Every structure is written in C-alpha cells, then in structure tokens.
Amino acid sequence: MNPAMNVIEIIQCKRDGGTLSAEQIRWVIGRYAADEIPDYQMSALVMAVFKEGLNADELAAWVDAMLHSGDVLDFSHVAAPKIDKHSTGGVGDKVSLPLGPMVAACGVAVPMMSGRGLGHTGGTLDKLETIPGFRTALDPPEFRALLAQTGLVLAGQSETLVPADRRLYALRDATGTVESIPLISSSIMSKKLAEGLDGLVLDVKVGRGAFMKHAEESRTLAETMVGIGRSYGTPVRAVLTDMNQPLGCEVGNACEVAESVEVLRGGGPADLLEVTYRLAEEMLLLGGAAADRAEARSRLERAVSSGAAFGKLVEVVEAQGGDPAVIHDPARLPAAPHHHEVTAARSGYLTRCDALDLGVAAMRLGAGRERKEDAIDPGVGLRILAKVGDAVEAGQPLVRLTWADRTRLEQALPLVERALEIGEERVAPPPLIHGEVS
C-alpha cells in the first residue's frame, strides 16, 4: 500500500466535510477492489460520502476510478449502433425483457448488462434465470461473440468488469447507504461506460416503490448521470417514470417473464406498454434508427406485429443456453402450487395500490431477497387485478398471491392489505411519464 496514503485520514477528511483529491479517490477505490482495504473501513467512507456527498470533481474522479478498476469492453467489431437501457429499479419492472428484443429487431445492438434484485425491487437476472438453462454469466469474449451473432445479449456483470462496483454495491445494500445520488450515479455509469456504448437510455423511477421518492430527487439523479455521460462523450437520455404503483400486472420472476412474452406477442397491460415503447423509442433515436418518435414507434410496432421481436427473444434464449419451449409456452415456467386472493372489503374506487408495500410483500413470499445470499423462489409472486382509479365491487379480487410456504404467505398478507385503499370518489392514476432529461 502507498505509504503516502492513509485510509483513516481519507475517511476523516470526508467525514468532516472535506474534499478528496482525485489521487486519494483512485487509490482508495483501487485498493478496495484489490482487497487491500477491509469492508469495515470502506463502509465508514461510504457512509461519510452518503452524509456529505461528492462535489463535481470528486464525482468525476470516483466514476473514473470505478470504471478503470477492471476491464473496459470493446464492441467495435459490431457495426450496428450499441445502445443500452438501465432502470434504477422498481416493482413489476420487467421492461428490459420485451424492450431488448424489440430494439434489436429494429437493427440496434443491445449489450444489456443487468443486476439481481435486492430488497423490494426485482432483478432482471433473477427473472431470466427462471428460463431453464439460461446462462447470465458470460465472460467478455463470449459476450462480444454473442452480441455480434444476435445483436442482443442479456447478461450479468462479469467478474472483471468494474469489480469495485460489484463489491461496493453489496456493501451499500448492507450498510443502509443505497439512497445516495453520487453513489447511485457512479455505480450505474461506471458499468455502462465500461460497455463502450454509443448511447444510453435511463429509466429513472419516481415514487413510493423507487429509491428516489420525489420527482426533484429523481431529476437530480437523472441530470447527474446525463452529465457524467456527456463528460465521456456518451449521449445519455433519461426518462422519469412512475413507481407509485407496480408496473404491469405481475410482480415476481417467472410470472414477469410470462408477461413480457405477452407484450412481444402483441398484448400486455397498457401501462407496461407505454413505458416500454417510450424507452425503446429513445433507444432507436439515439442509435439513428429512426428520424423521430413517430417513426420509431412505427418500427417497433412492426417488429412486434411481424413476430420479429418475439423471434429475437427466442434466438437469444437459445444462444445463451436456455430452453425456448418456455418462451413458446410460458405455462411451462415455474409456478408455485397455491393461490390466495385479497378481495375488496367494499365497493368504490381503488385510491391506493402501493408499490413499496406490494414489492416487500412479494419479497416476503420469496420472490426477492433481503440479503444478497438469500435464495429466490421463481414461482411465487403477485398478480395485480386492479389499479388506482379502477371501480371495484365488494368481494372483487384485487390481488392474487401465488405462494409455496404458508409462513411466508402470512408475512406477506398484511402488507398486501395495507397497500390497497378504496374510496368513494375516483382519483386519477399518477402519470406514467414525469419528464425527461437529455
């Protein structure tokens, strides 16, 4: 370790509101990635950053140190524009699963690196791994080869790509330091910049089920990430989307794959379709595959109606070792054996369908993990049968729980019941799109 650097002094500096130099940041991130600084000291520094923040120069140095803690990918062998999409996380947010095939079917390459679910938010990798045989762990050479072959890869972060972030991500979750704009933005952008992208679309969630509960916080996070992209010459567009109630009808893992297949077959819930198409439009525009939003929407709709988008998902599942039979027949996906319905206590209008409570309820059923080492039950989940603004009758089912363990069901039920409120007057559902930043 560099004798000129002292991790305790670095922690104290940031704890007391001081400014870290780029050299200090590079040193501490590099040493942590090399396992030369223990978790307990890095936890103290991360908490200091959580409390005191990072200024613009510190954030730039932090992102750069994370980015260069491991490999940087080169996709120059792929002629098509390389555009990725990232969501800050939500409940029922399965957008990546239908969006990737739709965009790839329109000629834009999508090197999508996703994460696992933690807490009440779902993870794309957990959903994909409900497909028998599907491999999300790909080394960089295989990732490169598959992107050239299919134009779409759905995988996790490799061991050598931004290893500092992989360690810090788990540490932040275990130390209550997730909801920090500098730490969130540096985590997301270091991984995405390491992909060598031509552009990036961000889905920044707003509301009860999001990490950022208020629109102002979400906008600040979006502006921070767009600015980081700009400093590296990577165009980034952010769309602020609602997460006060779950997106779509399904909350779980296998059930969300089935709902994604439904979208690619031309169906699916209206709210899920609106968000998916809007983000996909931005990807085509960034990739130069459409001149305006109307043309982008038309191309995407043709990709779905022609079966090209569905065929692209089948192709990718086969290429990554999965069983395509479950895509053709989602009834083959894992499903827990028992069901329980929560019904309306009275007639009226649904005025609350809380994403946070429903996300935690799904986690308690076994669809998510409280700790990173927890196992996922792919077959459990929730089906949301009514949304805010819907008229409901007494006794009408509002949420159907699919469960395997009665103790877990009993832990989940109070949250589901608390999540739902019925009033005498109809209230308008929250807008799905809160704004954009570019």
Secondary structure, DSSP 4 states (H G I P E B T S, - for coil): --TT--HHHHHHHHHTT----HHHHHHHHHHHHTT-S-HHHHHHHHHHHHHH---HHHHHHHHHHHHTTSB----TT--S-BEEEEE---SS--THHHHHHHHHTTT-BEEEEE---BTTB--HHHHHTTSTT------HHHHHHHHHHHSEEEEE--TTBSHHHHHHHHHHHHHT----HHHHHHHHHHHHHTTT-SEEEEEEEESTTSSS-SHHHHHHHHHHHHHHHHHTT--EEEEEEE-SS-SSSEEESHHHHHHHHHHHTT---HHHHHHHHHHHHHHHHHTTS-SSHHHHHHHHHHHHHTTHHHHHHHHHHHHTT--THHHH-GGGS---SEEEEEE-SSSEEEEEE-HHHHHHHHIIIIIS-SSTTPPP-TT-EEEE---TT-EE-TT-EEEEEEES-HHHHHHHHHHHHHHEEEESS--PPPPSEEEEE-
